[in-house]
Amino acid sequence: MVQNANGNSTLSGRKEREMARRREAILDAAQEIFESVGYVNASMAEIAAKAEFGVGTIYQFFPGKQELISEVIARGIDRYVAGVGRIMADRRPWKEQLEAYIHYYLSWIEEHPEFHRLIYEIFYSQIPDVVSRIFERFREIRMQDIRFIREIFTRANEENPRFDPDLMSLTIPGMLHAIGDNWYLGLLGKRPTAYISRILQLILREDYRD
């Protein structure tokens, strides 16, 4: 009886891993298609073909295209948040932590331009149910960033009380967001990461070199 139980457990574990693998493959394919042709122009059949599954398999995991785009964006957001979490957990000196955050944020924008464009499409298309869900995720991210920057400058003031942590927690994410927006619109003459040293000079009011 124990042997059968273990056998069933093994089979169940394999099935779960296979289901997880298929789900990730579908999300990978969907993200590539969405980023290539946009949400509106993408079809479930095209995504299924890219993932090398039948359309019916896609619907086993996702009821429709709205749920699929929601998961694609949520997964991308989770990956970004995980990176910020690693910076937050690394208790280095506050200036180094600030630089790491700014570098990570602008590098992420620079390395994922199509994902950034996809997010804009979702917000401006006003797709029912999707926008509200994504908005809440972005609100959570912004609150996390605000708390993190506030904590950095609270630590900075322990050395020299010259910063307003609340103001800095609003100004810095806003500045980085503006750079990301202008990069997406093609209005920047430089890559986002090229502005890192100037941003740090402006914030710290001291000479900064890469």
Secondary structure, 3 states (H helix, E strand, C coil): CHHHHHHHHHHHHHHHHHHHHHHHHHHHHHHHHHHHHCCCCCCHHHHHHHHCCCHHHHHHHCCCHHHHHHHHHHHHHHHHHHHHHHHHHCCCCHHHHHHHHHHHHHHHHHHCHHHHHHHHHHHHHCCCCHHHHHHHHHHHHHHHHHHHHHHHHHHHHHHCCCCCHHHHHHHHHHHHHHHHHHHHCCCCCCCHHHHHHHHHHHHHCCCCCC
